[in-house]
Amino acid sequence: MNKILVLGATGNIGGLTVERLSKNDVSRLRLATSREAGLASLSERFPDAETVLADWHDEASLTQAMQGVSRILVVTPDFVTDENVVTPNIIRAAKSVGSIEQIVRLIAIPPGLTAEKLTPRFLDTRCGANLHVIAKPLLDASGLPVTYINVPGWIMFNLPWFLAPEVKVRRRLVMPAVTDANRMWISEVDIADVAALLLTTPASEHIGKEYILTASERFNYPAIAGLLSDELGEEVQYVDDDGPLRDAMGESFDVLMTYFEHETQAYDGVEHSETVARLLGRPQITVRDYIKENCELFK
Ligand SMILES: NC(=O)c1ccc[n+]([C@@H]2O[C@H](COP(=O)([O-])OP(=O)(O)OC[C@H]3O[C@@H](n4cnc5c(N)ncnc54)[C@H](OP(=O)(O)O)[C@@H]3O)[C@@H](O)[C@H]2O)c1
């Protein structure tokens, strides 16, 4: 049976998806990283899986990595990805090997948003939808068999990533108020479970489909602080300050703030559908479930 290639296997979603896939049939997996150090960490985490160096700025390395591959997962990182370079390279490589039955691509596009509706100021952030509105039309036009996982909300790993440190030390959820919105939050566990399912059930069931993963409830920062207070048994106060985010994001802080000017409005019109529960046959993970499960990260 042909291989499943994961481009972005060292990443958050990529790695969690590989964890699931490796429980199924590790011999089918080929895990890609663009860095030598990535090879070592992949081998440590997934000792029985094949690993490969592939840089999506280098089409030849992609073509090499795609030999004998039928299915591919692509997750591109925010801020640094030029989709006008990366996605055409992936498309050309996939066409040249001729064996690709499915490309599963993670995107985050509020329904109806296109690159034409975004100004260069936002597109240049290369963050969130500003990446994916470039990649999707290229993939759509390629004629390749593509399945999209669209996550037009926040992934719950943002909580431990840039909110937990202040919660831990000072029982404060600190974010600039201008970045607040009533957001849908989707667990990375649900996304990875969906990705693994799409890559291991018949590709023909999923080609040309866009699975939009949403949440039944929306939460702003004070509401998240309320959930944290409930689970920790101590008050967590929401504080309007940009210091911790500035520290966490470093050089990307200003770009992120520009991105937020659009993102805080962009997902307002997203409607919930039970896609996660329908695909996975189990209830979707809520923010409360997530905080309960990962309580130690906030203590
Ligand atoms: N945060 C949110 O709330 C949210 C919400 C919705 C959607 N999203 C989307 O989620 C995506 C980020 O997911 P994530 O956090 O799982 O990503 P991530 O952890 O940043 O992983 C990105 C992967 O890209 C790989 N990569 C980087 N440069 C590469 C290159 N030149 N060639 C080949 N591979 C390369 C990295 O591997 P190596 O460095 O090892 O090569 C890494 O495995 C973004 O597209 C974002 O828009 C995020």
The ligand as an SDF file (V2000), in Angstrom:
LIG
                    3D

 48 52  0  0  0  0  0  0  0  0999 V2000
   -3.5780   29.0080   16.2010 N   0  0  0  0  0  0  0  0  0  0  0  0
   -4.8510   28.9540   15.8250 C   0  0  0  0  0  0  0  0  0  0  0  0
   -5.7520   29.2660   16.6030 O   0  0  0  0  0  0  0  0  0  0  0  0
   -5.2040   28.4830   14.4430 C   0  0  0  0  0  0  0  0  0  0  0  0
   -6.5690   28.4090   14.1110 C   0  0  0  0  0  0  0  0  0  0  0  0
   -6.9210   27.9190   12.8530 C   0  0  0  0  0  0  0  0  0  0  0  0
   -5.9380   27.5370   11.9580 C   0  0  0  0  0  0  0  0  0  0  0  0
   -4.6270   27.6540   12.2850 N   0  0  0  0  0  0  0  0  0  0  0  0
   -3.6230   27.2850   11.2920 C   0  0  0  0  0  0  0  0  0  0  0  0
   -2.8350   26.2150   11.7880 O   0  0  0  0  0  0  0  0  0  0  0  0
   -1.5800   26.2200   11.0670 C   0  0  0  0  0  0  0  0  0  0  0  0
   -0.4730   26.0310   12.0410 C   0  0  0  0  0  0  0  0  0  0  0  0
   -0.6040   24.7310   12.5970 O   0  0  0  0  0  0  0  0  0  0  0  0
    0.4900   24.1740   13.6140 P   0  0  0  0  0  0  0  0  0  0  0  0
    0.5380   25.0540   14.8280 O   0  0  0  0  0  0  0  0  0  0  0  0
    0.2410   22.7340   13.7720 O   0  0  0  0  0  0  0  0  0  0  0  0
    1.8030   24.4360   12.7530 O   0  0  0  0  0  0  0  0  0  0  0  0
    3.3000   24.3880   13.2530 P   0  0  0  0  0  0  0  0  0  0  0  0
    3.3770   23.6760   14.5720 O   0  0  0  0  0  0  0  0  0  0  0  0
    3.8640   25.7500   13.1220 O   0  0  0  0  0  0  0  0  0  0  0  0
    3.9490   23.4110   12.1670 O   0  0  0  0  0  0  0  0  0  0  0  0
    4.3210   23.8360   10.9130 C   0  0  0  0  0  0  0  0  0  0  0  0
    5.1300   22.7600   10.2270 C   0  0  0  0  0  0  0  0  0  0  0  0
    5.6520   23.2920    9.0080 O   0  0  0  0  0  0  0  0  0  0  0  0
    6.9240   22.7120    8.7930 C   0  0  0  0  0  0  0  0  0  0  0  0
    7.7610   23.5460    7.9550 N   0  0  0  0  0  0  0  0  0  0  0  0
    8.2130   24.7920    8.2310 C   0  0  0  0  0  0  0  0  0  0  0  0
    8.9690   25.2460    7.2220 N   0  0  0  0  0  0  0  0  0  0  0  0
    9.0060   24.2490    6.2950 C   0  0  0  0  0  0  0  0  0  0  0  0
    9.6190   24.1190    5.0280 C   0  0  0  0  0  0  0  0  0  0  0  0
   10.3620   25.1050    4.5150 N   0  0  0  0  0  0  0  0  0  0  0  0
    9.4440   22.9780    4.3380 N   0  0  0  0  0  0  0  0  0  0  0  0
    8.6980   21.9670    4.8520 C   0  0  0  0  0  0  0  0  0  0  0  0
    8.0760   22.0300    6.0520 N   0  0  0  0  0  0  0  0  0  0  0  0
    8.2330   23.1580    6.7690 C   0  0  0  0  0  0  0  0  0  0  0  0
    7.5200   22.6160   10.1840 C   0  0  0  0  0  0  0  0  0  0  0  0
    8.4480   21.5640   10.1860 O   0  0  0  0  0  0  0  0  0  0  0  0
   10.0460   21.7800   10.2080 P   0  0  0  0  0  0  0  0  0  0  0  0
   10.3350   23.1120   10.8310 O   0  0  0  0  0  0  0  0  0  0  0  0
   10.5010   20.6140   11.0370 O   0  0  0  0  0  0  0  0  0  0  0  0
   10.4390   21.6900    8.7660 O   0  0  0  0  0  0  0  0  0  0  0  0
    6.3120   22.2660   11.0350 C   0  0  0  0  0  0  0  0  0  0  0  0
    6.2080   20.8800   11.1880 O   0  0  0  0  0  0  0  0  0  0  0  0
   -1.4840   27.5610   10.3450 C   0  0  0  0  0  0  0  0  0  0  0  0
   -1.7290   27.3370    8.9820 O   0  0  0  0  0  0  0  0  0  0  0  0
   -2.6230   28.3640   10.9880 C   0  0  0  0  0  0  0  0  0  0  0  0
   -3.1230   29.3570   10.1220 O   0  0  0  0  0  0  0  0  0  0  0  0
   -4.2400   28.1010   13.5270 C   0  0  0  0  0  0  0  0  0  0  0  0
  1  2  1  0
  2  3  2  0
  2  4  1  0
  4  5  1  0
  4 48  2  0
  5  6  2  0
  6  7  1  0
  7  8  2  0
  8  9  1  0
  8 48  1  0
  9 10  1  0
  9 46  1  0
 10 11  1  0
 11 12  1  0
 11 44  1  0
 12 13  1  0
 13 14  1  0
 14 15  2  0
 14 16  1  0
 14 17  1  0
 17 18  1  0
 18 19  2  0
 18 20  1  0
 18 21  1  0
 21 22  1  0
 22 23  1  0
 23 24  1  0
 23 42  1  0
 24 25  1  0
 25 26  1  0
 25 36  1  0
 26 27  1  0
 26 35  1  0
 27 28  2  0
 28 29  1  0
 29 30  1  0
 29 35  2  0
 30 31  1  0
 30 32  2  0
 32 33  1  0
 33 34  2  0
 34 35  1  0
 36 37  1  0
 36 42  1  0
 37 38  1  0
 38 39  2  0
 38 40  1  0
 38 41  1  0
 42 43  1  0
 44 45  1  0
 44 46  1  0
 46 47  1  0
M  CHG  2   8   1  16  -1
M  END
$$$$
